[in-house]
Amino acid sequence: MQYGDYIGNVTRLAVELANTGTLDPSGALVGDFFEQHEITPPPDGAYGHLPELVRAALAQLVDGERPEAVHRLLRDYPPEMHLSDHDGAGNGVYHIHFSRNGTEAVRWAGQLIAAKLALIAAGDPSVTLGRCAAAGCDNYFVDQSRNRTRRFCSNPCASRTTVAAYRARATKG
């Protein structure tokens, strides 16, 4: 896996947590991350104040504001940087981890997200964040498309906006 993909995937975890208030362990991305890192999801699915803090951090990053919420994430969930070869196979291919395997889920997510959002705040070019342009939708998304022109969090939001624009043109004509 390319390191930019790893940053993107962790940022997708941050977006899911901010948009939904939890991480769905039955989802492919979350389930794989939890399994690979020996994380047990909270029994009630609650992540305390972390979702609100992550949402504030995403808002500041998207809006180009001072990343005060990222600073708070780093303070509340200080990353524990170390090298990992992930599967323990001894293949000599390492990447950086920011939390230890088996860490309690809220702390693990907080440490990982704090580190990745700090990299984005520092200008890492591999990930672009956005806020959905659909009326009534305040969800965030990760844009790793080639030209970084994504405007919507999902196809339904894009379709709803397109249909609304078509109907508005049709009533004028």
N, C-alpha and C positions, 0 to 999 in steps of 0.2 A: 504494500500500500504506500502510495506517495504521501509525504508528510502533509502537503496541502490538503489531501483528501482526509487525513486524520483530523486536521484543524476544522475542515468543513463538516465532518461527521459530528465532532464534539459540539460545534456551533449549532448544528441541527438539534442536538439534545437540548441546548440552551433555548432555542426557539420553541421546541415542543413544550418545555417546562414553562416558559413565559406565556405561550398561547393557551395552554390547557390547565396549568397549575399543577401538573404531575408528569410523570414519565410512564408511559404504558409498557410494562414489561412483556406484553404479548406482541408488541410491534417488532419488526425484524431488526431495526437499528438498535433500539434500546435493549431488546432481548439478547442480541449478540454481544453488545458492550457489557451487559451485566454478567453474562456467562463467561466471557473471556477474562473479566476482571474479578470474578468470584464475588459479585455484589448481590446481596439479598435486598430486594425492594422493600420499602417500608410496608408493613402489613396493612396499613390503612390507606396507602398511596399518598400520604401527606408529606410534604417537603417543607413544612414550617414557613418561615418568611422568605425562603430562597426564591420561589417563583416571582414574588413581587420585586425583589432586589434584582433578579436577572432581567425582568421586564423593564425596570428603570434603566439598567445598564444598556440594554438594547436601544431604548428610546434615545438615550444620550449619544450613543454611537451613530445611530441613523441620522439624528438631527445635527450632528457635528458639534455637540456641546461638550463641555469639560466632562471627562469620564469619572465623575465622583462616585457613581455606583460601582464602577469597576474597582476603584480604590477600596471601597467598602468590602466588596467581594474578596479582594486580596487580603484585607485585614481580618475579616470574619472566617475565611476559609483559606488560610495560607497554603499554597501548593507545596508539595513535598517532592521536589524534582529528583528523578533518578532515571537511569537507563534500564530498558527492559527489552528482552528478545521475545516477549509476549508468550510464546508457547513453551519456553524452557527447553527447546530442542537443541540449544547450543549451536545454532547455525551461524552465529556471529553477526546477525543482522539486528541492529539495535535501533530503538527510537526513544524519545524522551517521554516519560510518564510524569504526571504531576500529582498522583495519588497512588498509594499502595493497594495492591490487590487485596480484596477482603475487607476493605475499610467500610464502615457504616455508610449506608447509601446516601444520606443527605450530605454528609461531609465529603464523600467521594465525588458526588456531582458538583458540589460547591467548589472544591479544589480544582477539578478539571475545567469547569466553566470559567472560573476566575482566571486561570492561566491562559486559556484560549482567547477570552475576551480582552485580556491585557495585550496579547499579541496583535489582535485586530486593532485595538486602540493605538498601538505603536506603529500601525501602518502595514501590517502583513498583507501583501497583495493577493494572496491565494483565496481570500474569502471576502465577499461583499455582502453586507446586510441591507435589507430593505423592509419597508412597511407597505402593506397591501394598499393599492390605489383604489380598490373597490369601495363604493359608498357604504358606510356602515360597518366596514371591516377594519379592525385595528391590529390584525395579526402581523407578525414579522415573518421573514423568510430569509434563507440563505441563497444568494445568487452566485453560482460558480460557472455560469454560462460564458461562452467565449467573449461576447461583447458586453456583458454585464448590463443588459437592458430589461431584465425581468421587472414587471410592475405589479404582479399579483401573487398572492400566497398559494393559490390553487386554481385549477381549471374552472371549477364552479364560479369563483369570483370573477375570473376573466370573462366567462360566458355571460354571466349576469350583467356585467358592465357593457359588453358588446350588444346584447339584446336591448338594454335600456337605451343605448345610443341610437340603435336602429329605429326603435319605436319613437324616439324623440324626433328623428329626422323625418319619419313617415308621417307624423302628425303635422309637421310644418309644411309638407309638400302637398 
